[in-house]
Amino acid sequence: MPAAQRSTRAEDKVSRAKLDASSPAQDEVEFVNENVFELLKERNEQLRQKNVASQIKAPAVLPEATAKWYRDRGFANFTGPGLESHIGVLYGAYGISDEDIIEVADQVARMTKARFGKETSMTQLSEDDMKELKIAFTQTDYVGDAHVAFEKYLWRCWKEYNPMKYKSPYVAVVQSSGFGKSRMLFELARKAERSDGSSSNLRVLYSCVRFHRSTGYPVATTHLRDWLFRDGVTEEQMTSRLLAIYGYATAKWGGVQDEWIKLFTESGVDDSVTKNLIKYLRDSTDAECQVPDHATAKDECPKEKLVVLVVDEARALLCEKEGGINQFRKLHRALVKANYKIADTHGKNGGIFGVMVDTNSKISDLMPRVSADTGGEESADPSYRRLQGEGLPPFPPFVLTHTMDAKWWEYCKRVTANGADLGDEEKKEENDEVVRAENVGSQKDNDLSATIAVYKKVVTGTEDVAWHVLMRMGRPMWWSTFNEPSPRAEVIDLAACKLLLGLPPSVETYNAKTMFGVASMLCRLGVRPYSTSALASRVVADFMAVLAYVNYEKDSYLSSYASDPVLTLGAIKVWYALTNALADFILPQLKTLILGEALDTGGVGEMVARILLLLAMDKCAMRGKRFAECSLTGQFVSVDAFLKVFMGEELEIFRKGMIRADDEKAAFAEWRSQWKDWYMGFTHFVQLQLEPNEDTLWYLLGRRAAGIFPRNQNGADLLIPVFRKRSVDESAMEVDDDKVEAKVSFMLIQVKNRSPKDGGFSQSATRKLCPWFVFKDENGYPSPLLSQAVQEIIRIYMNVGEEHETKLAKFVYSSSSEDNRPKAKKVKETSEPNANDRAGGESASKQTLSDEAEAESASERAANDDVRLEDSSADADAQEEKRVFTYCFRSLSGKTYSFLDARVADRLVCMVAPLWCPMALVEGDLERRRNIEESMPDRANQTKLMPAKELMEVASQGVAYAPGHDKKAGTVETAVDTGRGLTTDRSIKKRAQKDQGGNTPKRARRHTTSMQRG
């Protein structure tokens, strides 16, 4: 080894030694010593009496050098047996039993690991991060009145509480991260502090029971947590401590909130608050009185006093402890007992009420169901209540959605009031918009008009303004944490980590615990879990979904990914920060969820189409660069650039009957040129519940979103808004009304998943993609978009189910204006026709309709046959009228979508095939078995024991599908529905070839009838 290198290493060792010497493990030593002493004192009368008599100190059970060694290793190997010998030597004189020593040693070891054990360094927040969080929590103005609504609900629950009707006097506050649950309770405490001194009848004691070193704000109140909830605390002890909290508050009612409110903001206060409560408990126990009589209180004190005990990060209490009883269950019962004792003294004039706060739905008293998938272990579903023998219901949880978009609404009010954050010209236009809005409709309509005007100005404004507005949308965390000028990458990094359980994207973090990053896919696609699935509550607890509703029985959750632009930007990073993350991790996990019937996809074909559109949009936004070289912050791109990426090379043009129309290239180029000054941008899809109008389009643009039409919508399935505004560099939009007026339009996309072909192609690509068809008036309320000219929109037809190998898979379909109009009913006008005339007319009408149907059928057949190469220049009618164009894609592959990675394309093809069908689960599991056995050849080979063919046959007999006609073979055979259609024994054999090492014929990979695909 070179001398320089040896010297460097020696210096490193000296530096580390100095650093270690300057970081003694005094906190850890003190924690172990005190907890061993306290736990033994509770179990041993001799030690307890000795302590009362002489106030002995806790002996040093854990040497500092040993504690330091364990600390440097994150206390990973710190166990009870390592303490037993030390405890036995130091406390042997007190006659403590071996059983007590073993139990105490185990408990203290668990407590020490929970308190000081190191989590992965990636989850630790830096000092600067904690400072930013503290500033955001304490120094930013609170927006909204969620705390007022919660206080009213709290009092309603307390007034209604009856131990014979409700399980326990507590309520849960549930919502995913970033909604300001703790901040809402801080505002409630501040309101109690400000309310006319002692006359307020509410006091709030905050505790955060988060284990490990603090990874959030407010920081954990470790002393208060350990006093109330440490291992070994009995139900009776917890009850007496709750009574002490209530007694201490009532005794010092006028000033106690000033003391307790600092628990939210000052970490050092935790120790002093806990010591005061311990002293009060000791003094009141000596006096045999824990709760002072309200009659002795001052006249100005309220007669009814309610103490609210807040338990933040309450999931930490759910760990099962001795006897199968966790601290959460003990707290339920202790609250009941404490209020019984308070009621015995004061009646209904006072009490202590619990507030459990977490992202995890278990704190609503909903316990995890036992899942066969986990071998009988508790599944990840926190939305199922275990039978506990306690039939009384808990109070309904308080679902905090009040703060969603709160920062955005505040911004809208400020802008509409004074035009803040807009230029002079924008301010003038903004005021004009508001004035016009004030002259129409109700106040609600005025507010909506003003809000849409702000959306419009943000869309057409500068990129900097747009970014700051995007941070105000969705959950308030983004703007509260990063309201000062800061690198945009920091905000997006935080959003990405939130979708991976707080971990940055890396190979190690795409694992089963983080669900392989699939939350980033759900977030962008606008897909939600079924409310009764295990995933419905887990995505709220761990993956940033928004909880909207808990049903009456509390066994299902309505959760979804509402529009949160910053979160979707973080999802983009999860997609691309790691090479092949989509193909290797995210898409396989998405397929697993689909096969497990956990997601309400609205149709797998439509979902795949959304993925394709998002991939194209991302590719366009990157502008040919690698993701690491880009900064994607929701910038707009030109419509022309998007079309070039999505369509690829120059497409051939065909007209009705699939006749090549080279003569229409000039007309197509002219139509295409009208979009050169138009822009678009979307990072995610949102569900459209109401029929869209122009306000909808500006709303979607402002939030960088595209729309999903309701299920069974006529014609189009997806809507992408586009707008026109003069641009300098495709990112900074300028206002210039003298040259061009802001205008909005849209793309209509129809998605089919039909195989082997779409029998109604020509209608799907023409009339069914016209505004008059999509927005047709069925209830007497025509949509403003219904009158949009078909030439002034962009139409895309996508069939992800076809298999085009030799046929043209993508092209532009040209149609006449007549083909895009509603079919008019022809009525023969005659004056008083006789019976023969009427009979003849009816015959002629039938003949005409028959001819039209035959012509239409022939057209459909031609559209799906091979391309006809005849010269069409003789078609004079087509050249005279204005043509309408539709982009058509009739395959799903990297050749059709040139921006698509080959591996991603394969994943999408596999995803489209299995639909909602039991046999799809069988086939998917067999595929997984084959992949595992191929990757681990030393593992036991189950394929030899039970080949795929036999398993498919056994499963098909179990589901007992009826026989039918095999269209491919042209024979009647016993069919098995594999989820890809009706599959015969012949196709089962072809699939079995894969398990036996053979090559499966390509056509045998998809066996789907048009009946099922339609």
C-alpha positions, 0 to 999 in steps of 0.5 A: 500500500502506498505511504500516502494512502496509509497516511490518509487512512490513518488520518481518517481513523484519528478523525473518526476517533475524535468524532466518537470521543466528542459524541458520548452516549450519555442519553442512551445510558441514562435512558436505559438506566432510568427505565430499568429502574422504573420497571423494576420498581413497579414490580418489586415492593422492597425497591419501591420502599427503598426509593421512597425512603432514600430517593436512590438513583438508578444504578448504571446498568449499561456502561457508556462504552458499551452503549456507544458501541451499540449506538454506532451500530444503530442498536441493531444487535441490542437485545435483552440477554445483554442486559440481564447479567448487569441487572442481576448483579446491580439489583440482586440485593432486592430479591428480584426474580429471574422472570422479572429480570428477563421481562424488564431486560427485554422491554428496555431493549425494545424501548431503546431500539425504538427510541435510538435505533437508526432508520435508514439514513435516507429517511433522516431529515437534515437540520436544515429540513427540520428548520424549514418545517418548523418555519412552515409550521409556526410562522406561516399564516393558517388558511381556512377554518378546518380547526373550527369545523373540527372543534364543532365536531369534537364538541358534538361527539363529547355531548353525545358520548355515552359509554353504553352507546360508544366504545370510547371517548376518542375520535380519529383524524385521518388523512394522507401526508401533507394535509396539515393534520398536526397544524390544524390541532396547533391552531385549535390549541392556539384558539384555546390559548387566545380565548379570553384567558380562563373562560375557554372550556377547552384545553389541548395537550399534544403528544407525538408518539413517533418512534426512532429519531424524528423524521417529521415535525412536530418532533416526538414528545419522547418523555410524555410518550414514555410516561403514558405508553411505555411497555409495562404500563398497565391499564390502571396506571394509564387511567391514573395518568389520564386523571392526572392530566385532567386534574393538572389542567383543571387546577391550572386552567387559566395558564395551562394552555400557555405551557402545553402549546409549546409542545408543538414547537419546542422540543425541550418543553416535553421534559418539563411538562412530563415532570410537572404531571408526574409531580402532580400525580405523586402529590395527588396520590399522597393526598388520595385525590387526583381530580380537584372539585370544580366547586373550588375553582374561580368564578370566571372558570367555565363549569364544563371543562374538556381536556383534549389529549392529542396522540399524533402518529398514533399508529405507533401504539398499534404494535401488539404487546403482552397478552395480545393487548396493544397500547392503543387498546389500553388507551381506549379502555383507560379513557372510558375508566378515567371519564367514569371517575371524573363523572362520579365527581362532576357529572357531565361537567368535565372529561378527557377526550382523545384525538388520534392522528395518523395517515393509517386507518387503523386508528379509526378502530379498523383492524387488519383482516387476515389474508390468505395471501399472507399465510394467515398473517395480518394483511396490509389492509387497515380497513377491516375491524377484527371481532373484539367482543366489544360491539359498541361503535367508535365515533366516525373519523374526522376526514380532513379534506378541508385543506385541499387546494386551500393555498390555491383558493387563497391565491385566487381571492388575493388575485381577484381582489388586487391583481397581485403577482400579475403584471399591469396588463394582466392585472387590467385583464384580470379586473375586466374578467372579474367585473364581467363575472360579477354581472352574471348569475349567483355569487357561486357563479361569480366565484367560479368565473373569477377562479377560471379567469385566474386559471386562464391568466396563469396558463397564459402567464410566465413560467415562474408564476405558473410554477408558484401557482402549481405549488399552491395546488393540492395539499398545502404541504408544498407551498407551506414548506417551500414558500420561499425561493428555493430550487424546484428540484427540492420540491419535486424530490420531496414529492418523489420520496413521498411516493416511496415511503420517504425514500429517494428513487434507487434500486433498493427502494423499488421493493415490496415495501414501497410496492415497487413505486406503483403509486406513481402510476396510480397518481398519474393515471387517475386510477383508484382502488376499489373501496373494499380492497386492501389497497384502498386504505394502504395508499392513504396511509403510505402512498399519498392518496386522498381519503374522501370517505369512510363508510358507515360500517367502517369496512371500506374506504373511498380513496383516490388520487385527486389532482395534485400537480406537484405530486405528479411531478414527483411521480414523473421522477419515480418513473425515470430516475432509475433506468428501466424502472417502468419495465422492471418494477412499476408496470409488473406491479400494476399488472399484479394489482389488475389481476388481483382486481384491486383497481377500478381501472375503468377499462384496461385498454383505456388505462394503457392508452393513458400510459401511452399519452403520458409517455409521449408527453414526457418524451416531448417535454424532455426534448431529446435529452436524458431525464437527468439532464432535464428539469420537468416542472410542468412546462407547456410544449407545442401541439406540433411537437407533441404530434410529431413525437406521438405520430412518429414519421410522416403518416400515409393518408387513407379515405373511406374504404382504405383507399390511399389518398395521396392527393389530400396531403396538401389539405392535411398539411394546411389543417395541421398548420393551424396548430403551430401556435397552440400549446399543451401540457399534462402530467396526469389524468383526472376523472370528469364527472360533469360534462366539460365546457370551456371552464373545464378546459382552462381548469385542466390546463391550469393544473396540467391535467387531461380528462377522463370521460365517465364510463360508457360515455358516447364516443370519446374516452379521453380529452386533452385541452390545448390553447393558443397564445403567442409564445417566444420559447415554448415555455414562457407565454406572453400576452399580446392581444393585438396579435392573437387572442387566447383561445382554447380547444381540445383533443378527443381520443377514442380507445378500443380494445378489440381483437382481431379488429374493430368492426365499427372502425369507420364510425369510431373514427368519424361521427363518434369523434365529433363534438355533436356526438360526444356532447350531444344534448340528451337532457335538454341542456346542450353543452357549449362545446357541442357546436365546436367545428370538427375541423377545429379539434384534434381527433385520435383513434386508438385500438390497443387490441388489434394485431397488425403484422402486415397491415398498416398499423398507423395512418391518417384517416380522411373523411368528408364533412358529410361523414361527420354529420348526423344521419338525416332521416329522409321523409318522402313529401307527398300530398294525401298519398293513397294506400298503394302509394303508402305501401310502395313508399314503405317498400322503397324506404325499406329498400333504401335503408337496406341499401344504406346498411349494406353500403355501410357494412361494405365500408366497414369491411373495406376499412379492415381489409388490406390497404387498397392502392388504387389511384383516387384522383378521380374522386372529385367530390372528396377534393371539393369539400373540406376534409376532416382528419383523424389520427389512427393507431391500430396496434400496440407495439414499439413500431406503432409508437416510436417513442415506446421502449421495447420492454415497456411495450411488451409489458403493456401488451401483456397488461392488455390481454388479461381482463377480469376473469378467473382464468387470467389469474391462473395464467398469470400465476403460471407465467410467474412460476415459469419466470421464477423457475427459469431464474432459479434453476436450483429451485424445485421445479414444479412444472415437472410435477404439474405441467401448465396444461394439466393445471389449466385443464383442472382450473377450466373444469373448476370454473365450468365455462360453457362450450362455444365456437372457436372462430380461429379454428372454425370448429365447436370445441370445449372452451376455456375463458383465459381472460384473453377470450374463449381459448380452446384445448388447442391454444392451451397446448400452444401456451404449454409449449412455453413452460416446456421450453418451446416457442409459442406462436405469436398468434397464439398469444391472444385469443380474444373474441370481439364479443368480450373485447367490445 
